[in-house]
Amino acid sequence: MQRDVCRGYLFLPAGMREVLTRGVPSGRMEPMKILLGIFAGFLVLLVLSAAWAWTPDRPRKELEARYAKGPSPFREVAGLRLHVRESGPATAPAVILLHGFGSSLHTWDAWAALLPEYRVIRFDLPGFGLTGPDPTGDYTDARSMDVVLALMDSLAIPRATFAGNSLGGRLAWKFAALHPERVDKLVLVAPDGFASPGFEYGKAPDLPAPFTLMRYFLPRSMVKMNLAPGYASSAVLTDELVTRYYELMLAPGVRDAMLERMQQTVLEDPLPLLRRISAPVLLLWGEQDGMIPFANAADYVAALPDSTLVPLGKVGHLPQEEAPALSAEPLRAFLAR
C-alpha cells in the first residue's frame, strides 16, 4: 500500500507535492488554490488509473487464428455464426456437450479425446467464445435450446446423448424435459438450476453495479481469481488455461453478452421439469466444488428416479478439465450401458 501511495505522489502537481511535504507556506498559496491543486492531483490519478486498467476487446481474427481449429470451424445456425467442433465417426452415436458460464467448447477437449468411438459435438453457446453475441439479443434458456435444436437439425442428428456442466447442465436437463424425443441419455456435471444466494425463482437477479464495469475493465488477475474456486487443485489453473478463458472473454461483444445473459436469467422451480425427464441420468460432481456445492447433488437424485450419482473425490467444479480421465471412466461406462 505504501508503494502505491508513493507512486501516486509522483504524479501530483508540484504545488500539491509541496503542500503535502512541507505544509502551506504562509502567504504563498490561497485556500482555493490548494483545493484546486488537490482536485487536479486526484483527477490525474483517476485518469492514469483508468488508462492502466482499460481492457479493450481483442481482434476477432487474432482470436480465431488461435482458438478456431479445423477446416470449417463455423456454421450458420439459427441466425448465428456458431463456433462448432466435431470429432469421431459421423455415423457413430452422437454426444453433444454444453459448457458453463464464461467458458467455451475448449473445456471438453480432453473428454472428446477420450471418446474416439462417438460422434462428439461441442460448440460455443450464444454470447460466449468465438460464437460471440447473438444478433437477437436474446440470451434466455429458451433461445439457447432453440439453437441446440437448430444445430441438431443442421447436422442431421435425430437423437443424442447430452452432457452439460454448470449452466450447460441446466440447459441439458431442460432440453431433456422439453424435447425427450431428441435425447437418449443425460449426463449432468455439477449442473445449475436450483436457486442460490442472489437468485430467486421467477425473478431476474439484481446485478451489482460493479459487475457492469467488466465491459471496460477486466484484469487477467480478476479472471484467475474467479476461476480458482472451480478447481480443487491450484496446479490445474495453469497460465495457459487462464489465458484461454481470459482472451475468449475479450472476444468482441462477449462481455456485454455475458452481462445480458445474467440479467435475463430467470430461474424457475426445477422440480416439475426434472420429474418429466425420462432419459437415464448420470450425475458427476466434484466433492470439492467451490461454485455449486456437492450437497446440491441430493436435490437432483431425489427428483430423478433413474439417476446415478458418481462423487468425484478431490475434484472441483470442472472435472472434465481437472480430472478428465477420472471423470470419463464412469461416463464411458454409462454411454456403453
Residue pairs with C-beta under 8 A, 6 or more apart in sequence:
8 45
9 17
9 20
11 41
11 44
11 45
11 48
12 20
12 41
12 44
12 45
13 37
13 40
13 41
13 44
15 29
15 33
15 37
16 34
16 37
16 38
16 40
16 41
18 25
19 29
19 34
19 37
19 38
24 34
29 37
53 217
53 219
54 216
54 217
55 216
55 217
55 218
55 219
55 250
56 250
57 250
57 251
57 252
57 253
57 254
57 255
58 247
58 250
58 251
58 252
60 130
60 132
60 251
60 252
63 130
63 247
63 248
63 250
63 251
64 73
64 130
66 247
67 104
67 106
67 129
67 130
67 244
67 247
67 248
68 74
68 83
68 130
69 85
70 85
70 86
73 83
73 84
73 85
73 130
74 81
74 82
74 83
74 84
74 130
75 81
75 82
75 84
75 151
75 154
76 82
77 84
77 147
77 150
77 151
77 154
78 146
78 147
78 150
78 151
79 134
79 135
79 136
80 126
80 131
80 134
80 135
80 147
81 131
81 132
82 123
82 124
82 131
82 147
82 151
83 104
83 105
83 123
83 124
83 129
83 130
83 131
84 105
84 121
84 122
84 123
84 151
85 105
85 112
85 121
85 122
85 123
86 119
86 120
86 121
86 155
87 112
87 113
87 116
87 119
87 120
88 112
88 115
88 116
88 117
88 118
88 119
88 120
89 117
89 119
90 119
91 119
92 117
92 118
92 119
93 118
93 119
93 160
93 161
93 184
93 335
94 118
94 119
94 120
94 121
94 155
94 157
94 159
94 160
94 161
95 115
95 118
95 119
95 120
95 121
95 160
95 161
95 162
95 163
95 335
96 121
96 122
96 148
96 151
96 152
96 157
96 160
96 161
96 162
96 163
97 105
97 108
97 111
97 112
97 120
97 121
97 122
97 163
97 164
97 168
98 122
98 125
98 148
98 162
98 163
98 164
98 165
98 167
98 168
98 169
98 171
98 172
99 105
99 107
99 108
99 122
99 124
99 125
99 128
99 164
99 165
99 166
99 167
99 168
100 107
100 165
100 166
100 167
100 168
100 169
100 192
100 317
100 318
101 128
101 166
101 167
101 192
101 258
101 261
102 128
102 245
102 249
102 258
103 128
103 129
103 165
103 166
103 168
103 245
104 124
104 128
104 129
104 130
104 244
104 245
104 248
105 122
105 123
105 124
105 129
106 129
106 244
106 248
107 165
107 318
107 320
107 321
108 120
108 122
108 320
110 320
110 321
110 324
110 325
110 328
111 120
111 163
111 320
111 324
111 327
111 328
111 331
112 120
112 122
114 324
114 325
114 328
114 332
115 328
115 331
115 332
115 335
118 335
119 157
121 151
121 155
121 157
121 160
123 131
123 151
124 130
124 131
124 132
125 131
125 144
125 147
125 167
125 168
125 171
126 133
126 134
126 139
126 143
126 144
126 147
126 257
127 133
127 134
127 139
127 254
127 257
127 258
127 260
127 261
128 248
128 254
128 257
128 258
129 248
129 251
129 254
130 248
130 251
132 251
132 252
132 253
132 254
132 257
133 252
133 253
133 254
133 256
133 257
134 143
134 257
136 143
137 260
138 264
139 257
139 260
139 261
139 264
140 264
140 265
140 266
141 170
141 171
141 174
141 265
144 171
145 171
145 174
145 175
145 178
145 179
148 171
148 175
149 179
149 182
152 158
152 160
152 182
158 182
159 181
159 182
159 183
159 184
160 182
160 183
160 184
161 183
161 184
161 185
161 186
161 187
161 335
162 172
162 175
162 176
162 183
162 185
162 186
162 187
163 172
163 186
163 187
163 188
163 189
163 331
164 170
164 171
164 172
164 173
164 187
164 188
164 189
164 191
165 189
165 190
165 191
165 317
165 318
165 320
166 189
166 190
166 191
166 192
166 291
166 292
166 317
167 192
168 189
168 191
169 188
169 189
169 190
169 191
169 192
169 193
170 191
170 192
170 193
172 186
172 187
172 188
172 191
173 186
173 188
173 191
173 193
173 270
173 273
173 274
173 277
173 281
174 273
175 182
175 183
176 183
176 186
176 277
176 279
177 273
177 274
177 276
177 277
178 273
180 276
180 277
180 278
180 279
183 279
184 279
185 279
185 280
185 281
185 282
185 334
185 335
186 277
186 279
186 280
186 281
186 282
187 281
187 282
187 284
187 331
187 334
188 281
188 282
188 283
188 284
188 300
189 284
189 285
189 318
189 319
189 320
189 327
190 284
190 285
190 286
190 289
190 291
190 292
190 317
190 318
190 319
191 283
191 292
191 300
192 292
193 267
193 270
193 274
194 267
194 270
194 296
194 299
195 201
195 267
196 292
198 205
198 206
199 205
199 265
199 267
200 267
201 267
201 268
201 269
202 266
202 267
202 268
203 266
204 263
204 264
204 265
204 266
205 262
205 263
205 265
207 259
207 262
207 263
211 259
211 262
212 259
214 255
214 258
214 259
215 255
215 256
215 259
218 246
218 249
218 250
218 255
220 242
220 243
220 246
223 242
223 245
223 246
223 249
224 237
224 242
224 246
227 237
227 241
227 242
227 245
228 234
228 237
228 290
229 290
229 291
229 316
229 317
230 289
230 290
230 291
230 316
230 317
230 318
231 237
231 316
231 317
231 318
231 321
231 322
232 286
232 288
232 290
232 314
232 315
232 316
232 322
233 314
233 316
233 322
236 321
236 322
241 321
248 254
249 255
249 258
270 303
271 303
274 300
274 303
274 304
275 303
277 304
278 306
279 306
280 306
280 307
280 308
280 334
280 337
281 300
281 304
281 306
281 307
281 308
282 307
282 308
282 310
282 330
282 331
282 334
283 297
283 300
283 301
283 304
283 307
283 308
283 309
283 310
284 310
284 312
284 319
284 327
284 330
284 331
285 294
285 296
285 297
285 309
285 310
285 311
285 312
286 294
286 312
286 315
286 316
286 317
286 318
286 319
286 322
286 323
287 294
287 311
287 312
287 313
287 314
287 315
288 294
288 313
288 314
288 315
288 316
289 315
289 316
289 317
290 316
290 317
291 316
291 317
292 317
294 311
297 309
297 311
300 307
300 309
301 307
301 309
308 334
310 330
312 319
312 323
312 326
312 327
315 322
315 323
315 326
315 327
316 322
319 326
319 327
320 327
320 328
